[in-house]
Amino acid sequence: GVQTCALPILPLLFFFERAPVSEQTLLRSRLEAWQPEYCGELREELDRYDALNASVEVIHGYLDQARRSLDGVGPSASTSSLLRFTDFLLQQTSALGV
């Protein structure tokens, strides 16, 4: 089958903050001429600069903030649904392979 992968925007931002200019330039040229076979290389580059872990930390921070915001709202079916949704998003984020 055809290999596909999504381009993870937040991890890419961390990569471009952390990587030397030479590696940024190389990755930028790969992104401009994107081919599915670059997925493995992209993952390696993101791992090298801990971009996925940094992204997970940011996402977890936002989800924690959302959960704390719900503490001020009275208990209801909607609040329970939102809390379950944040649990789901935490699980999905953890499943990013980091």
Secondary structure by P-SEA (a helix, b strand, c coil): cbbbbcccaaaaaaaaacccaaaaaaaaaaaaaccccaaaaaaaaaaaaaaaaaaaaaaaaaaaaaaaaaccccccaaaaaaaaaaaaaaaaaaaccc
